[in-house]
């Protein structure tokens, strides 16, 4: 009888351990998928500006993400998409984009300036909890810490960096 109890406890422990590893694996997968989305947005931004250099200047009232030539799936964070697919939320109430653009850089884009030559390692797009059309990220006060208490940040040079929640504390 003791052997059966020991076997049941070991199996139970393995089940709990595997669920924890699956959760951690999903968190990392979503973090990497989100970084891939930011890279796709960056590529689309460059393509749009190569094809139509004044695309953002021609329509300054439009949100930046509506001007891009990109699959709308890339504008949604994988973590948000997964959580909303399991809830009863109405998609009409969800924002069209889960990422926020640096408003200072976007102002330069709307004035037809080449941001890729002007700036180097500056924040371009942030994994954010605010509607990107109205988001001013300087100072950065509202990133969304969806992935293991951190967020992805796309720099103007195309690099995606990971920042932990503790990087945003204090000044």
C-alpha positions, 0 to 999 in steps of 0.5 A, spaced: 500 500 500 505 504 501 508 503 494 502 505 491 501 512 495 509 513 493 507 512 486 501 516 486 505 522 490 511 522 485 506 522 479 502 528 482 509 531 483 511 530 476 504 533 473 505 539 478 512 540 475 510 539 468 505 544 468 509 549 471 514 548 466 509 549 461 507 555 464 514 558 464 515 555 457 509 559 454 511 565 458 518 565 454 514 563 447 510 569 448 515 574 450 519 571 443 513 572 439 512 579 441 519 581 440 518 578 433 512 582 432 516 588 433 521 586 428 515 585 423 513 592 425 520 595 424 520 591 417 513 594 415 515 601 417 522 601 413 518 598 407 512 603 408 517 609 408 521 606 402 515 605 398 512 612 400 517 617 404 511 621 406 506 616 408 506 619 415 506 626 413 500 625 408 496 623 414 498 626 420 491 624 423 491 617 422 494 612 427 501 610 425 499 603 425 493 604 420 499 606 415 503 600 415 503 595 410 502 589 415 498 583 417 494 586 423 496 580 427 503 583 428 499 589 431 497 584 437 501 582 443 501 574 443 499 574 451 494 579 450 491 575 444 491 569 448 488 572 454 482 575 450 481 569 446 479 565 452 475 571 455 468 573 453 471 580 451 468 583 445 473 584 440 470 591 438 472 594 444 479 592 444 484 597 441 487 595 434 494 595 436 498 593 443 504 597 442 505 604 443 510 609 438 515 614 441 511 620 440 517 625 439 519 620 433 513 619 430 512 627 430 518 627 426 516 622 421 509 626 420 514 632 418 517 627 413 524 627 417 528 620 416 528 618 423 533 612 421 538 617 420 537 622 425 537 617 431 541 611 433 539 607 440 532 611 441 526 608 443 521 607 437 516 602 439 514 599 446 510 594 448 505 598 452 498 598 455 495 604 452 492 606 446 498 608 441 495 613 438 495 617 444 501 615 448 507 619 450 512 615 452 517 620 455 518 619 460 516 612 460 511 611 465 506 605 462 509 600 459 505 593 460 509 588 463 505 582 460 511 577 459 514 575 466 514 582 469 517 585 463 516 588 456 519 588 449 522 595 447 524 596 439 529 601 438 530 605 432 536 601 429 531 595 429 534 592 435 529 589 440 531 589 447 528 586 453 527 590 460 524 588 466 519 591 471 525 594 475 528 597 470 522 602 470 522 604 477 524 610 480 527 616 476 
